[in-house]
Amino acid sequence: MSKLEPGTESWLEQVQEDIIDPDRPIIDPHHHLWKKRFGRDYLLEELWRDTGSGHNVVKTLFMECSAFYLREGPEYLRPLGETTYISELAKASAEDESKATVAGIIAHADLTLDAAKLGELLDKHTDICAGRFRGIRHAGARDKRPEDLLIPGQAPAYLYGKEIFRAGLRSLAGRNLTYDTWHYHHQNLDFIDLAQAIPECTMILDHFGTPLGVGTYRNCRDEIFQEWKTEMRRLAKCPNVYVKLGGLAMPDNGFGWHKADRPPSSDEFVAAQKRYYLHMIECFGPERCMFESNFPVDRLSISYPVLWNAFKKLTADFSADEKQALFYGTAERVYALTD
C-alpha cells in the first residue's frame, strides 16, 4: 500500500472526530486563497469545503499571500491584482448565506514606499475592496538560513527599524487601518521596539511570532520556548498589539506532522502545543487574542475540523465571555467585521 501524501484529502481524512460545540459562531481571521501552491488550488470552493466541515464558521478574513499579482505596470501597484481577484471572490461569498463570508481583506503594500506612492496604493486598495479593506500586511520574517525553511520569509534585513517603514505604519494609523505581521522568534525584540515606537498603530502579530523548530533550531525547542515566554510578556505590555493564536502547525515550527503517516488528532495537537496557547492567552487576555486557521498552510499538518476541535478543547474550562472573544469577538472588533 502506497503512503498517502500529507495535506491531501485522503491523508487528512484518516483522523475523524465529532465536532465539539458545533453551534458556536466563529470568525476565522487568517486564511489565504491561491492557485497551485503546495501542489493544489485553494480558492473559494476549497475554503468553503473546510469552513463547512462541521464548525459554525460564519465569517473569514483573507490574508495577503502574494498571489494573483499584476504582471505589468509599476512594481509598487502590482499587489492590486491580488486585491482585485480576492474582492470578486469575497463578493461571491456573500451571495450564499449558508456559507462563510469573506468579510474582510488584508492586502499588501510595501510600507517603505514614499508617501505619495503609498497613499496612491492604499487609495486603490480601498476603492477595489468595496468596503472590505481592513489593513496591510508587510511581513518582517527573515532568517539567516532560509535554505533550512520550507516557507522562508522574504523581508529585507532590519525592516522594523527602518524609519521609512515606520512612517508607512503611521500612515496606516492615520487611515485607521491595521497592520499585520509575521516574523520569526528571534525577531520578537525588534517587533517589541516597533510596537512601542508607534503606539497609535493597531498591530496584529500572526502565528505566535513563529518559534522555529527546524535547521539550527531543531534541538532548541525548550530553550526557545523560555525566551519566547519572556518576550511575549513584554510584548503584551504594548496595548496596541493583538495576537493571532494559530500557525504553529506550519512545517517550519518543527512538529513534523507534515511528514507523518497520518495527521494529529485534536488531543495530540493540544498535548504538543497547549503551553504556547495558554501562555499567550494569560499574557494578552482573551480580549486581545483570536484563534486563526492559517489555512491552507497549516492544512499540510492537520484538518480544519480537527484544528478547531483542538481550540475548543484548549478552552473547555474558559468562561462563556472568554470563549466568545477568542472565537469571534476579538476578530470582529479589531477588524471591524460587524454586519
C-alpha beads as a LAMMPS data file, in Angstrom:
LAMMPS data file: protein, C-alpha beads

339 atoms
338 bonds

1 atom types
1 bond types

-500.0 500.0 xlo xhi
-500.0 500.0 ylo yhi
-500.0 500.0 zlo zhi

Masses

1 110.0

Atoms # bond

1 1 1 0.000 0.000 0.000
2 1 1 1.456 3.351 -1.045
3 1 1 1.920 6.059 1.547
4 1 1 -0.640 8.866 1.452
5 1 1 0.647 12.334 0.652
6 1 1 0.415 14.727 3.640
7 1 1 -2.001 17.592 3.132
8 1 1 -4.233 15.707 0.712
9 1 1 -7.876 14.954 1.449
10 1 1 -7.212 11.239 1.788
11 1 1 -4.385 11.851 4.267
12 1 1 -6.375 14.345 6.346
13 1 1 -9.474 12.150 6.391
14 1 1 -7.631 9.444 8.310
15 1 1 -8.489 11.329 11.505
16 1 1 -12.218 11.814 12.015
17 1 1 -13.754 13.427 15.098
18 1 1 -17.178 14.509 16.256
19 1 1 -17.480 18.287 16.179
20 1 1 -17.275 19.914 19.600
21 1 1 -19.696 22.760 20.372
22 1 1 -20.868 22.878 16.722
23 1 1 -23.182 25.874 17.097
24 1 1 -20.544 28.295 18.389
25 1 1 -20.133 31.199 15.908
26 1 1 -16.584 31.531 14.614
27 1 1 -14.694 34.168 12.679
28 1 1 -11.581 32.737 11.048
29 1 1 -9.363 35.845 10.859
30 1 1 -6.498 34.390 8.864
31 1 1 -6.563 32.320 5.692
32 1 1 -5.135 32.568 2.202
33 1 1 -6.511 31.900 -1.270
34 1 1 -4.266 30.918 -4.166
35 1 1 -3.678 28.729 -7.189
36 1 1 -1.228 25.850 -7.431
37 1 1 0.801 26.169 -4.278
38 1 1 1.936 23.058 -2.465
39 1 1 0.559 21.220 -5.479
40 1 1 -3.062 22.323 -5.287
41 1 1 -5.510 25.212 -5.549
42 1 1 -7.130 26.798 -2.529
43 1 1 -9.914 29.079 -3.700
44 1 1 -13.453 29.776 -2.539
45 1 1 -14.775 26.252 -3.054
46 1 1 -11.854 24.746 -1.138
47 1 1 -12.271 27.306 1.638
48 1 1 -15.973 26.524 1.860
49 1 1 -15.236 22.806 1.998
50 1 1 -13.177 23.473 5.124
51 1 1 -15.378 26.099 6.776
52 1 1 -18.412 23.908 6.098
53 1 1 -16.883 20.763 7.584
54 1 1 -18.794 20.977 10.857
55 1 1 -17.859 24.084 12.802
56 1 1 -20.026 27.205 12.573
57 1 1 -17.626 29.488 10.691
58 1 1 -19.701 32.472 9.635
59 1 1 -17.062 34.997 8.540
60 1 1 -13.440 34.989 7.476
61 1 1 -10.642 37.457 6.845
62 1 1 -8.403 36.991 3.815
63 1 1 -4.694 37.494 4.413
64 1 1 -2.428 38.637 1.594
65 1 1 -0.123 35.976 0.187
66 1 1 1.492 37.456 -2.957
67 1 1 -0.995 35.712 -5.232
68 1 1 -2.616 36.976 -8.438
69 1 1 -0.278 39.970 -8.721
70 1 1 -0.394 42.106 -11.847
71 1 1 2.305 41.101 -14.318
72 1 1 2.883 44.537 -15.766
73 1 1 2.759 48.152 -14.717
74 1 1 4.608 49.822 -11.840
75 1 1 6.009 47.282 -9.376
76 1 1 4.524 49.006 -6.349
77 1 1 0.990 48.696 -7.759
78 1 1 1.170 45.009 -8.685
79 1 1 -0.409 43.833 -5.391
80 1 1 -3.633 45.352 -6.742
81 1 1 -4.025 42.211 -8.849
82 1 1 -4.468 40.172 -5.682
83 1 1 -6.875 42.697 -4.212
84 1 1 -8.990 42.713 -7.367
85 1 1 -9.168 38.922 -7.604
86 1 1 -9.958 38.408 -3.920
87 1 1 -12.526 41.195 -3.880
88 1 1 -14.506 39.363 -6.549
89 1 1 -14.341 36.125 -4.572
90 1 1 -15.439 37.991 -1.458
91 1 1 -18.459 39.398 -3.278
92 1 1 -19.363 35.904 -4.461
93 1 1 -19.023 34.546 -0.930
94 1 1 -21.673 36.965 0.315
95 1 1 -24.276 35.593 -2.091
96 1 1 -24.761 32.322 -0.203
97 1 1 -25.906 32.932 3.363
98 1 1 -25.423 29.268 4.235
99 1 1 -21.644 29.545 3.806
100 1 1 -18.855 31.575 5.351
101 1 1 -18.473 35.105 4.024
102 1 1 -15.068 36.597 3.281
103 1 1 -15.927 39.724 5.232
104 1 1 -12.573 41.482 5.220
105 1 1 -9.363 41.737 3.213
106 1 1 -5.825 42.371 4.421
107 1 1 -3.835 43.488 1.389
108 1 1 -0.133 44.010 0.779
109 1 1 1.747 47.257 0.409
110 1 1 5.436 47.990 0.596
111 1 1 5.432 50.290 3.594
112 1 1 8.848 51.663 2.626
113 1 1 7.336 53.430 -0.380
114 1 1 7.428 57.199 -0.401
115 1 1 4.317 58.857 0.971
116 1 1 2.794 59.684 -2.419
117 1 1 3.102 56.165 -3.825
118 1 1 1.946 54.530 -0.613
119 1 1 -1.042 56.838 -0.450
120 1 1 -1.926 56.032 -4.058
121 1 1 -1.742 52.297 -3.398
122 1 1 -3.828 52.482 -0.225
123 1 1 -6.452 54.561 -2.018
124 1 1 -6.677 51.968 -4.785
125 1 1 -6.924 49.091 -2.298
126 1 1 -9.776 50.950 -0.620
127 1 1 -11.646 51.503 -3.878
128 1 1 -11.215 47.949 -5.147
129 1 1 -12.229 46.220 -1.925
130 1 1 -15.649 47.900 -1.836
131 1 1 -15.846 48.246 1.932
132 1 1 -13.845 45.121 2.837
133 1 1 -10.342 46.624 3.085
134 1 1 -9.149 46.422 6.693
135 1 1 -5.391 46.750 6.660
136 1 1 -1.960 45.808 5.367
137 1 1 0.484 43.021 5.974
138 1 1 4.099 43.758 5.153
139 1 1 5.695 40.843 6.968
140 1 1 9.045 41.173 8.697
141 1 1 10.042 37.492 8.561
142 1 1 13.694 36.932 7.712
143 1 1 16.151 34.248 8.807
144 1 1 19.878 33.920 8.215
145 1 1 19.422 30.394 6.843
146 1 1 16.384 30.496 4.533
147 1 1 17.552 27.269 2.921
148 1 1 16.528 25.439 6.117
149 1 1 12.920 26.614 5.842
150 1 1 10.049 25.312 3.739
151 1 1 8.422 28.768 3.724
152 1 1 11.252 31.292 4.167
153 1 1 10.351 34.900 4.838
154 1 1 11.464 37.419 2.244
155 1 1 11.681 40.631 4.273
156 1 1 14.701 42.917 3.950
157 1 1 17.106 42.969 6.859
158 1 1 16.147 45.140 9.842
159 1 1 12.822 46.137 8.289
160 1 1 11.200 47.008 11.622
161 1 1 13.912 49.532 12.430
162 1 1 13.793 51.477 9.166
163 1 1 12.370 54.948 9.664
164 1 1 10.692 54.983 6.249
165 1 1 8.912 51.743 7.185
166 1 1 7.775 53.290 10.450
167 1 1 6.498 56.295 8.524
168 1 1 4.406 53.864 6.494
169 1 1 2.920 52.433 9.675
170 1 1 1.993 55.912 10.815
171 1 1 0.207 56.370 7.501
172 1 1 -1.827 53.240 8.204
173 1 1 -2.729 54.531 11.644
174 1 1 -3.824 57.832 10.145
175 1 1 -6.265 55.951 7.928
176 1 1 -7.499 53.698 10.757
177 1 1 -6.019 50.661 9.021
178 1 1 -4.498 47.717 10.873
179 1 1 -1.016 46.296 10.462
180 1 1 -0.478 42.523 10.424
181 1 1 2.946 40.961 10.516
182 1 1 4.622 37.588 10.562
183 1 1 8.175 37.051 11.734
184 1 1 10.400 34.504 13.467
185 1 1 11.020 34.140 17.190
186 1 1 14.478 35.737 17.034
187 1 1 12.835 38.941 15.732
188 1 1 10.473 39.389 18.679
189 1 1 12.588 42.030 20.401
190 1 1 12.723 44.134 17.235
191 1 1 8.939 43.925 16.998
192 1 1 8.530 44.991 20.624
193 1 1 10.623 48.064 19.871
194 1 1 8.471 48.785 16.825
195 1 1 5.208 48.458 18.746
196 1 1 6.475 50.746 21.486
197 1 1 7.614 53.348 18.953
198 1 1 4.245 53.622 17.171
199 1 1 1.543 53.157 19.817
200 1 1 -1.094 54.768 17.617
201 1 1 -0.962 51.864 15.129
202 1 1 -3.058 48.756 15.773
203 1 1 -0.714 45.821 15.199
204 1 1 -1.569 42.129 14.973
205 1 1 1.138 39.518 15.450
206 1 1 0.476 36.412 13.382
207 1 1 1.426 32.845 14.337
208 1 1 2.890 33.449 17.819
209 1 1 5.991 35.056 16.338
210 1 1 6.794 31.662 14.725
211 1 1 9.079 29.801 17.131
212 1 1 11.231 27.876 14.662
213 1 1 11.976 24.194 15.175
214 1 1 13.980 23.151 12.114
215 1 1 17.532 23.591 10.878
216 1 1 19.803 25.056 13.539
217 1 1 16.787 25.391 15.862
218 1 1 15.819 21.708 15.668
219 1 1 17.031 20.716 19.137
220 1 1 16.376 24.010 20.906
221 1 1 12.607 23.891 21.467
222 1 1 12.591 24.271 25.258
223 1 1 15.284 26.952 25.272
224 1 1 13.450 28.933 22.595
225 1 1 10.158 28.479 24.445
226 1 1 11.551 30.017 27.632
227 1 1 12.910 33.041 25.752
228 1 1 9.668 33.337 23.809
229 1 1 7.605 33.318 27.024
230 1 1 9.554 36.275 28.396
231 1 1 9.298 38.182 25.128
232 1 1 5.534 37.661 24.890
233 1 1 5.105 39.024 28.417
234 1 1 6.989 42.140 27.337
235 1 1 5.031 42.455 24.110
236 1 1 1.740 42.202 25.981
237 1 1 2.590 45.465 27.737
238 1 1 2.028 47.217 24.381
239 1 1 -1.739 47.876 24.372
240 1 1 -1.781 48.430 20.605
241 1 1 -0.776 44.815 19.912
242 1 1 -3.204 41.935 19.371
243 1 1 -2.260 38.345 18.636
244 1 1 -3.482 35.506 16.457
245 1 1 -3.402 32.073 18.003
246 1 1 -2.574 29.613 15.249
247 1 1 0.004 28.891 12.603
248 1 1 2.051 26.608 14.864
249 1 1 1.302 23.649 12.605
250 1 1 3.422 25.138 9.829
251 1 1 6.251 22.755 8.910
252 1 1 8.926 25.258 9.958
253 1 1 7.737 25.089 13.569
254 1 1 9.264 21.642 13.600
255 1 1 6.498 19.410 14.937
256 1 1 6.885 17.168 11.897
257 1 1 3.237 16.351 11.277
258 1 1 3.602 17.095 7.564
259 1 1 5.958 14.100 7.338
260 1 1 3.876 11.670 9.382
261 1 1 1.797 8.739 8.159
262 1 1 -1.329 10.480 9.459
263 1 1 -2.229 13.919 10.841
264 1 1 -2.596 14.540 14.579
265 1 1 -5.826 14.194 16.492
266 1 1 -7.044 17.204 18.445
267 1 1 -5.763 15.576 21.646
268 1 1 -2.308 15.123 20.130
269 1 1 -2.316 18.708 18.891
270 1 1 -3.272 20.008 22.341
271 1 1 -0.633 17.893 24.060
272 1 1 2.089 19.244 21.764
273 1 1 1.124 22.924 21.708
274 1 1 -1.074 23.735 24.700
275 1 1 1.658 25.608 26.555
276 1 1 2.035 28.158 23.757
277 1 1 -1.679 28.914 23.562
278 1 1 -2.291 29.172 27.284
279 1 1 0.730 31.400 27.827
280 1 1 -0.395 33.782 25.103
281 1 1 -3.922 33.984 26.495
282 1 1 -2.550 34.533 30.001
283 1 1 -0.336 37.398 28.797
284 1 1 -2.738 39.199 26.465
285 1 1 -6.145 38.167 27.780
286 1 1 -8.914 36.770 25.560
287 1 1 -9.932 40.291 24.537
288 1 1 -6.633 40.680 22.653
289 1 1 -6.387 37.130 21.270
290 1 1 -8.124 35.424 18.350
291 1 1 -7.910 31.871 17.066
292 1 1 -6.826 31.530 13.410
293 1 1 -6.624 28.619 10.990
294 1 1 -3.769 29.844 8.788
295 1 1 -5.195 27.602 6.088
296 1 1 -4.192 26.210 3.721
297 1 1 -0.632 26.389 5.106
298 1 1 -1.459 24.523 8.313
299 1 1 -3.530 22.129 6.221
300 1 1 -0.215 20.464 5.433
301 1 1 -0.345 19.163 9.017
302 1 1 -3.938 18.996 10.285
303 1 1 -7.526 19.121 9.042
304 1 1 -9.818 22.094 9.588
305 1 1 -12.401 20.346 11.813
306 1 1 -9.725 18.730 13.974
307 1 1 -7.857 22.035 14.361
308 1 1 -10.936 23.884 15.614
309 1 1 -11.781 20.955 17.876
310 1 1 -8.333 21.413 19.400
311 1 1 -9.010 25.101 20.005
312 1 1 -12.266 24.199 21.732
313 1 1 -10.534 21.623 23.911
314 1 1 -7.898 24.183 24.866
315 1 1 -10.637 26.489 26.147
316 1 1 -13.016 23.922 27.632
317 1 1 -12.715 25.468 31.107
318 1 1 -12.950 29.091 29.937
319 1 1 -15.974 31.271 30.643
320 1 1 -18.630 31.958 28.022
321 1 1 -17.353 35.523 27.561
322 1 1 -13.763 34.353 27.154
323 1 1 -14.730 31.812 24.512
324 1 1 -16.819 34.380 22.665
325 1 1 -13.828 36.722 22.493
326 1 1 -11.356 34.095 21.325
327 1 1 -13.541 32.544 18.645
328 1 1 -15.408 35.617 17.431
329 1 1 -15.443 38.858 19.372
330 1 1 -11.807 39.935 19.244
331 1 1 -11.576 39.406 15.492
332 1 1 -14.878 41.185 14.923
333 1 1 -13.784 44.197 16.966
334 1 1 -10.177 44.528 15.799
335 1 1 -11.032 44.150 12.110
336 1 1 -14.437 45.867 12.231
337 1 1 -16.235 42.837 10.801
338 1 1 -19.676 43.767 12.042
339 1 1 -22.614 43.265 9.694

Bonds

1 1 1 2
2 1 2 3
3 1 3 4
4 1 4 5
5 1 5 6
6 1 6 7
7 1 7 8
8 1 8 9
9 1 9 10
10 1 10 11
11 1 11 12
12 1 12 13
13 1 13 14
14 1 14 15
15 1 15 16
16 1 16 17
17 1 17 18
18 1 18 19
19 1 19 20
20 1 20 21
21 1 21 22
22 1 22 23
23 1 23 24
24 1 24 25
25 1 25 26
26 1 26 27
27 1 27 28
28 1 28 29
29 1 29 30
30 1 30 31
31 1 31 32
32 1 32 33
33 1 33 34
34 1 34 35
35 1 35 36
36 1 36 37
37 1 37 38
38 1 38 39
39 1 39 40
40 1 40 41
41 1 41 42
42 1 42 43
43 1 43 44
44 1 44 45
45 1 45 46
46 1 46 47
47 1 47 48
48 1 48 49
49 1 49 50
50 1 50 51
51 1 51 52
52 1 52 53
53 1 53 54
54 1 54 55
55 1 55 56
56 1 56 57
57 1 57 58
58 1 58 59
59 1 59 60
60 1 60 61
61 1 61 62
62 1 62 63
63 1 63 64
64 1 64 65
65 1 65 66
66 1 66 67
67 1 67 68
68 1 68 69
69 1 69 70
70 1 70 71
71 1 71 72
72 1 72 73
73 1 73 74
74 1 74 75
75 1 75 76
76 1 76 77
77 1 77 78
78 1 78 79
79 1 79 80
80 1 80 81
81 1 81 82
82 1 82 83
83 1 83 84
84 1 84 85
85 1 85 86
86 1 86 87
87 1 87 88
88 1 88 89
89 1 89 90
90 1 90 91
91 1 91 92
92 1 92 93
93 1 93 94
94 1 94 95
95 1 95 96
96 1 96 97
97 1 97 98
98 1 98 99
99 1 99 100
100 1 100 101
101 1 101 102
102 1 102 103
103 1 103 104
104 1 104 105
105 1 105 106
106 1 106 107
107 1 107 108
108 1 108 109
109 1 109 110
110 1 110 111
111 1 111 112
112 1 112 113
113 1 113 114
114 1 114 115
115 1 115 116
116 1 116 117
117 1 117 118
118 1 118 119
119 1 119 120
120 1 120 121
121 1 121 122
122 1 122 123
123 1 123 124
124 1 124 125
125 1 125 126
126 1 126 127
127 1 127 128
128 1 128 129
129 1 129 130
130 1 130 131
131 1 131 132
132 1 132 133
133 1 133 134
134 1 134 135
135 1 135 136
136 1 136 137
137 1 137 138
138 1 138 139
139 1 139 140
140 1 140 141
141 1 141 142
142 1 142 143
143 1 143 144
144 1 144 145
145 1 145 146
146 1 146 147
147 1 147 148
148 1 148 149
149 1 149 150
150 1 150 151
151 1 151 152
152 1 152 153
153 1 153 154
154 1 154 155
155 1 155 156
156 1 156 157
157 1 157 158
158 1 158 159
159 1 159 160
160 1 160 161
161 1 161 162
162 1 162 163
163 1 163 164
164 1 164 165
165 1 165 166
166 1 166 167
167 1 167 168
168 1 168 169
169 1 169 170
170 1 170 171
171 1 171 172
172 1 172 173
173 1 173 174
174 1 174 175
175 1 175 176
176 1 176 177
177 1 177 178
178 1 178 179
179 1 179 180
180 1 180 181
181 1 181 182
182 1 182 183
183 1 183 184
184 1 184 185
185 1 185 186
186 1 186 187
187 1 187 188
188 1 188 189
189 1 189 190
190 1 190 191
191 1 191 192
192 1 192 193
193 1 193 194
194 1 194 195
195 1 195 196
196 1 196 197
197 1 197 198
198 1 198 199
199 1 199 200
200 1 200 201
201 1 201 202
202 1 202 203
203 1 203 204
204 1 204 205
205 1 205 206
206 1 206 207
207 1 207 208
208 1 208 209
209 1 209 210
210 1 210 211
211 1 211 212
212 1 212 213
213 1 213 214
214 1 214 215
215 1 215 216
216 1 216 217
217 1 217 218
218 1 218 219
219 1 219 220
220 1 220 221
221 1 221 222
222 1 222 223
223 1 223 224
224 1 224 225
225 1 225 226
226 1 226 227
227 1 227 228
228 1 228 229
229 1 229 230
230 1 230 231
231 1 231 232
232 1 232 233
233 1 233 234
234 1 234 235
235 1 235 236
236 1 236 237
237 1 237 238
238 1 238 239
239 1 239 240
240 1 240 241
241 1 241 242
242 1 242 243
243 1 243 244
244 1 244 245
245 1 245 246
246 1 246 247
247 1 247 248
248 1 248 249
249 1 249 250
250 1 250 251
251 1 251 252
252 1 252 253
253 1 253 254
254 1 254 255
255 1 255 256
256 1 256 257
257 1 257 258
258 1 258 259
259 1 259 260
260 1 260 261
261 1 261 262
262 1 262 263
263 1 263 264
264 1 264 265
265 1 265 266
266 1 266 267
267 1 267 268
268 1 268 269
269 1 269 270
270 1 270 271
271 1 271 272
272 1 272 273
273 1 273 274
274 1 274 275
275 1 275 276
276 1 276 277
277 1 277 278
278 1 278 279
279 1 279 280
280 1 280 281
281 1 281 282
282 1 282 283
283 1 283 284
284 1 284 285
285 1 285 286
286 1 286 287
287 1 287 288
288 1 288 289
289 1 289 290
290 1 290 291
291 1 291 292
292 1 292 293
293 1 293 294
294 1 294 295
295 1 295 296
296 1 296 297
297 1 297 298
298 1 298 299
299 1 299 300
300 1 300 301
301 1 301 302
302 1 302 303
303 1 303 304
304 1 304 305
305 1 305 306
306 1 306 307
307 1 307 308
308 1 308 309
309 1 309 310
310 1 310 311
311 1 311 312
312 1 312 313
313 1 313 314
314 1 314 315
315 1 315 316
316 1 316 317
317 1 317 318
318 1 318 319
319 1 319 320
320 1 320 321
321 1 321 322
322 1 322 323
323 1 323 324
324 1 324 325
325 1 325 326
326 1 326 327
327 1 327 328
328 1 328 329
329 1 329 330
330 1 330 331
331 1 331 332
332 1 332 333
333 1 333 334
334 1 334 335
335 1 335 336
336 1 336 337
337 1 337 338
338 1 338 339
